[in-house]
Amino acid sequence: MGKKKDIAIVGYGETPVVLRGGRSSYELAADVLDQILAATGLEKSEIDGIAVSETMSETSNPFWAVFLAEHLGLQTQWTQVNGLGGASTIAGIARAAAAIRDGQCRTVLVIASDAQSSYPPAEQGGQRWEFQYPVGLRGPTGVFGMLMHRYEHQHGLDYGALAKLAVTQRNHALLNPNASAKLKTPLTEQDYLSSKFVSTPLRVLDSVMVCDGANGVLVTSAENAARLGLKKAVYPVGYGEVSNYKVDDLTADITESGFTLAGPKALAQAGMSARDVRMFHPYDDFLIAILLQLEQIGFCERGKGSRFILDTDFSYRGDLPLNTGGGQISAGQPGLAGGGLNLVEAVRQMFGEAGERQVEDPRNAMVTGIGVIPFGKNWSVSNVLILEQ
């Protein structure tokens, strides 16, 4: 996107994250739009574009985006569906920015909504049945267990560092009224270390709990934001995205991801280094993913992630506040809701609306996404978005 501030995020909305709430993805998304319209004072007719993340609960619906726009009462000139899993929401911002610059639309609702815990989906996955099921390796927990084993073999892994991440995010979730009620329980490092193994060495507290929820932001040009009289805005100033990193290398190391390219690209566009990042809101389906992102984006050297975590204050009062809403691991993951939970928290912080967990001087934020978990490889999609005030 380049270091320019011609595109602005001017509003956000988020439902509470709930376990088996029984409401549909359509209903949850409507709540998000209502919040955005109330906060900005805009009429619905100002929105002429929509970028929708794919879901699990609506995965069999090939017309999901169009039906959702209809349910929300939106007549659009530009419609986008992003099927990048947890990378979808920040990818939607990048695509909305391009569409706005190209004159395809003027104001875009970037939204993700899923009710996966209420409406379980059909099974999905690549290379899963023929390779994973015969040996009992089902889904992402098995894959990430393998990934943790490999990293520990290469570099050693201090589980005290992962315990610190778990406790830091749980402490943030305790301050977040939208976090799942089931997860709003204090957590100690010993609680993490004593939790049961799901796919050794991965523990139950290493991973997310699938819930229901929705989140979204409103994107427009800075010029249009001024025309509309909108006073609050944050600006996307850097973006990088990689899908299928080293796809032709059938023996690629499973600890290597596209963040080695996407992170430096986003930072270069923003004219920043990792040291300049004020807040870090990484996609957190599993704790080990945070450690790998810290290394591969450039916050620390390869193999030094455990030490960096132990030496850094990630609390909302700290040097590098991390997932200040609790992240998906401690607030709950709203199905396949695009990774937007951490994005909305970053925007909330930069608007100065985070209440008792408000970060001092939230001048910029890095938000990341991870999408698609294949067998025998790293995750398939890595992307990085940098926001500035």
C-alpha positions in Angstrom: 0.0 0.0 0.0 2.9 2.3 0.5 3.5 4.9 3.3 0.6 7.1 2.6 -2.5 8.0 4.6 -5.1 8.3 1.9 -7.1 5.3 3.2 -8.7 5.4 6.7 -10.4 3.0 9.1 -13.2 5.2 10.6 -15.3 2.8 12.7 -15.5 -0.6 14.2 -17.9 -3.0 15.7 -17.8 -6.3 17.6 -20.2 -8.6 19.3 -19.4 -10.5 22.5 -17.7 -13.8 21.9 -20.0 -16.5 23.1 -20.0 -20.3 23.2 -23.0 -21.9 21.5 -25.0 -18.7 21.6 -27.6 -20.0 19.0 -27.7 -16.9 16.8 -26.9 -17.0 13.1 -23.9 -15.4 11.4 -26.4 -13.0 9.8 -27.8 -11.8 13.1 -24.3 -11.4 14.6 -23.2 -9.4 11.5 -26.2 -7.1 11.8 -25.1 -6.2 15.4 -21.7 -5.2 14.1 -23.2 -2.9 11.4 -25.5 -1.3 13.9 -22.6 -0.5 16.2 -20.6 1.0 13.3 -23.5 3.2 12.1 -24.2 4.4 15.7 -20.6 5.2 16.4 -20.0 7.1 13.1 -23.5 8.6 12.7 -23.5 7.6 9.0 -26.5 6.4 7.0 -26.4 2.9 5.7 -26.6 4.3 2.2 -23.1 5.7 2.5 -21.7 2.1 2.3 -21.3 1.0 -1.3 -18.8 -1.9 -0.8 -18.5 -5.0 1.3 -15.6 -7.4 1.9 -16.7 -10.6 3.7 -14.7 -13.3 5.3 -15.6 -16.9 4.6 -17.1 -18.8 7.5 -17.4 -22.3 8.8 -21.1 -22.1 9.7 -22.0 -20.8 6.2 -19.4 -22.6 4.3 -21.9 -24.6 2.2 -23.5 -21.3 1.0 -21.8 -20.2 -2.3 -23.7 -16.9 -2.1 -22.8 -16.0 1.4 -21.4 -12.5 0.7 -24.3 -11.4 -1.5 -26.9 -12.8 0.9 -25.2 -11.2 3.9 -25.2 -7.8 2.1 -28.9 -8.3 1.4 -29.6 -9.2 5.0 -27.8 -6.0 6.1 -29.7 -3.9 3.6 -26.7 -2.9 1.6 -26.7 -2.1 -2.1 -23.1 -2.4 -3.1 -21.0 -1.5 -6.2 -18.1 -3.8 -5.1 -18.3 -7.1 -3.3 -15.4 -9.3 -2.2 -15.2 -12.7 -0.5 -12.0 -13.6 1.2 -11.3 -17.3 1.8 -8.0 -16.9 3.6 -9.1 -18.2 7.0 -7.7 -16.1 9.8 -5.9 -13.9 7.3 -9.1 -12.8 5.7 -10.0 -9.6 7.6 -6.8 -7.7 7.2 -6.6 -9.0 3.6 -10.0 -7.4 3.2 -8.7 -4.0 4.3 -5.9 -4.2 1.7 -8.4 -5.2 -1.0 -10.9 -2.5 0.0 -8.1 0.1 -0.1 -7.2 -0.9 -3.7 -10.9 -0.8 -4.7 -11.4 2.6 -3.2 -8.3 4.0 -4.9 -9.5 2.5 -8.2 -12.8 4.2 -7.9 -14.8 1.0 -7.7 -16.5 2.1 -4.5 -16.1 4.8 -1.8 -16.9 3.2 1.6 -16.4 -0.5 2.4 -17.7 -2.6 5.3 -15.0 -5.2 6.0 -16.8 -7.8 8.1 -16.5 -11.3 9.5 -19.2 -13.3 11.2 -19.4 -16.9 12.2 -21.5 -19.1 14.5 -19.4 -22.2 14.2 -20.1 -23.5 17.8 -23.8 -23.2 17.2 -23.9 -24.5 13.7 -21.1 -27.1 13.2 -19.8 -27.2 9.7 -18.9 -29.9 7.3 -15.3 -31.2 7.4 -12.8 -29.3 5.3 -9.1 -29.6 4.5 -6.4 -30.5 2.0 -4.5 -33.8 2.2 -6.4 -34.7 5.3 -8.3 -37.9 4.9 -5.6 -39.9 3.1 -2.7 -38.9 5.3 -4.0 -37.6 8.7 -6.9 -39.8 9.6 -5.3 -43.2 9.3 -2.7 -42.2 12.0 -5.2 -40.4 14.2 -3.9 -36.9 13.4 -7.0 -34.8 13.1 -7.0 -31.1 12.4 -4.9 -28.2 13.4 -4.0 -29.4 16.9 -2.2 -32.4 15.5 -0.4 -30.3 12.9 0.7 -27.7 15.5 1.9 -30.5 17.8 4.2 -31.6 15.1 5.4 -28.1 14.5 6.2 -27.6 18.2 8.1 -30.8 18.2 10.2 -29.7 15.2 10.9 -26.3 16.7 12.0 -27.8 20.0 14.3 -30.2 18.2 15.9 -27.3 16.3 16.2 -24.6 19.0 14.9 -25.8 22.3 11.6 -24.5 23.6 11.1 -22.9 27.0 7.5 -23.7 28.0 7.8 -21.0 30.6 7.7 -18.5 27.7 4.5 -20.0 26.4 3.0 -20.0 29.9 3.9 -16.3 30.1 2.0 -15.6 26.8 -1.0 -17.6 28.1 -1.2 -15.6 31.3 -0.6 -12.2 29.7 -3.5 -12.8 27.3 -5.8 -14.2 29.9 -5.1 -11.1 32.1 -6.1 -8.9 29.2 -9.3 -11.0 28.6 -10.3 -10.4 32.2 -10.5 -6.7 31.3 -12.4 -7.2 28.1 -16.2 -7.3 28.5 -16.6 -9.0 25.1 -14.4 -11.9 26.0 -16.1 -15.3 26.3 -17.5 -15.8 29.8 -16.1 -19.4 29.9 -12.6 -18.0 29.6 -12.9 -15.1 32.0 -11.1 -17.0 34.8 -7.7 -16.0 36.2 -4.8 -18.2 35.0 -1.4 -18.8 36.4 1.7 -20.1 34.7 1.5 -23.3 36.7 -2.1 -23.7 35.4 -0.8 -23.7 31.9 2.1 -26.1 32.7 -0.3 -28.4 34.4 -3.0 -28.4 31.7 -3.5 -31.7 29.8 -1.7 -32.5 26.6 -3.9 -32.5 23.5 -1.2 -33.4 20.9 2.1 -33.7 22.7 3.7 -31.3 23.4 0.7 -29.0 22.7 -1.5 -28.5 25.7 -5.2 -27.6 25.9 -4.2 -24.0 27.0 -2.0 -23.6 23.9 -5.0 -23.4 21.6 -8.2 -21.5 20.9 -11.8 -22.4 21.9 -14.2 -22.1 18.9 -17.1 -19.8 19.7 -19.6 -17.6 17.9 -19.1 -13.9 17.1 -18.7 -11.1 14.6 -16.5 -8.1 14.0 -15.9 -5.5 11.4 -14.5 -2.1 10.4 -15.5 0.6 8.0 -12.9 1.7 5.4 -13.0 4.8 3.2 -10.7 7.4 1.8 -9.2 10.1 4.1 -10.9 12.6 1.8 -14.3 11.0 2.1 -13.8 10.7 5.9 -13.3 14.5 6.0 -16.3 15.1 3.8 -18.4 13.0 6.2 -17.1 14.9 9.2 -15.6 11.7 10.8 -13.1 12.7 13.5 -11.6 9.3 14.5 -9.4 7.4 12.0 -6.4 5.2 11.8 -4.5 4.6 8.6 -3.1 1.4 7.0 0.4 2.3 6.1 2.0 -1.1 5.4 0.8 -4.5 4.2 2.4 -7.8 3.2 0.8 -11.1 2.3 2.2 -14.5 1.2 0.2 -17.7 0.3 1.7 -21.1 0.0 5.3 -20.2 1.1 7.8 -22.6 -0.6 5.0 -24.6 -2.1 7.3 -26.3 -4.6 9.7 -27.5 -1.9 8.2 -30.7 -0.7 10.7 -30.9 2.2 10.4 -27.3 3.4 10.8 -27.0 7.1 7.4 -26.8 8.8 8.6 -24.1 11.2 9.2 -21.7 8.3 6.3 -19.5 7.2 5.5 -16.6 4.9 6.0 -14.1 7.7 9.7 -14.1 6.7 8.5 -12.2 3.6 5.3 -10.5 4.7 6.6 -9.0 7.9 9.6 -7.2 6.3 7.5 -6.1 3.4 4.9 -4.4 5.6 7.5 -2.8 7.8 9.4 -1.5 4.7 6.2 0.1 3.3 5.5 1.7 6.7 9.1 3.0 6.9 9.5 1.1 10.2 11.5 -1.6 11.9 10.2 -4.1 14.3 11.6 -1.9 17.1 9.2 0.9 16.1 6.1 -1.2 16.7 4.1 0.1 19.7 1.5 -2.7 19.9 1.5 -6.2 18.5 -1.8 -8.0 17.8 -0.7 -11.3 16.3 -3.0 -14.0 15.1 -3.1 -16.6 17.9 -4.7 -19.8 17.1 -1.8 -21.5 19.0 0.7 -19.9 21.3 3.7 -21.3 19.3 2.4 -19.2 16.4 3.1 -16.0 18.3 6.7 -17.1 19.1 7.3 -18.0 15.4 5.9 -14.6 14.3 8.1 -12.7 16.7 11.1 -14.4 15.2 10.2 -14.4 11.6 8.9 -10.8 11.4 12.1 -9.6 13.0 11.4 -8.8 16.7 14.2 -11.2 17.7 16.7 -13.7 16.2 15.7 -17.1 15.0 15.6 -19.6 17.9 15.6 -16.8 20.4 11.8 -16.4 20.7 11.6 -18.0 24.2 14.2 -15.6 25.6 12.6 -12.6 23.9 9.3 -13.4 25.4 10.7 -13.9 28.9 12.6 -10.6 28.7 9.7 -8.5 27.3 6.7 -6.9 29.1 3.7 -7.7 26.9 1.1 -6.4 29.2 -1.1 -3.4 28.2 1.2 -1.2 30.3 4.4 -2.8 28.9 7.0 -2.2 26.3 5.2 -4.2 23.6 1.5 -4.7 24.5 0.3 -7.9 23.0 -3.3 -8.8 22.1 -4.7 -6.5 24.7 -8.2 -7.8 24.4 -7.0 -11.3 25.3 -6.5 -12.5 21.8 -8.5 -15.5 20.4 -6.9 -17.9 22.9 -8.3 -16.0 25.9 -11.3 -14.1 24.4 -12.5 -17.0 22.2 -12.2 -17.5 18.5 -15.4 -16.5 16.7 -15.4 -19.5 14.3 -13.6 -18.7 11.1 -14.2 -15.0 11.7 -11.3 -13.9 9.7 -8.9 -12.8 12.4 -10.9 -9.6 12.9 -11.0 -9.9 16.7 -7.4 -8.8 17.1 -7.8 -6.1 14.4 -10.8 -4.5 16.1 -8.9 -4.5 19.4 -6.0 -2.6 17.7 -8.4 0.0 16.2 -10.2 0.3 19.6 -6.9 1.0 21.3 -5.9 3.6 18.7 -9.2 5.3 19.1 -8.5 5.5 22.8 -11.6 3.5 23.7 -10.1 0.4 25.4 -11.2 1.4 28.9 -9.2 0.0 31.8 -6.8 -1.8 29.5 -6.0 1.3 27.4 -2.4 1.4 26.1 -0.5 4.7 26.7 0.5 6.3 23.4 -1.1 3.8 20.9 0.5 5.5 18.0 0.8 2.4 15.8 -0.1 -1.3 15.8 0.9 -4.4 13.9 -1.9 -6.9 13.2 -1.3 -10.3 11.6 -3.3 -13.1 10.1 -2.8 -16.8 9.6 -4.9 -18.9 7.3 -5.4 -22.5 6.4 -3.6 -25.4 8.1 -2.4 -28.1 5.6 -0.7 -31.4 6.5 3.1 -31.6 6.7 3.6 -27.9 6.0 3.4 -24.6 7.8 0.2 -22.6 7.6 -0.7 -21.6 4.1 -1.4 -17.8 4.4 0.6 -15.2 6.3 -0.2 -11.5 6.3 0.8 -8.4 8.2 -0.9 -5.0 8.5 0.5 -1.9 10.1 -1.8 0.9 11.3 -0.8 4.4 12.3 -2.7 7.2 13.9 
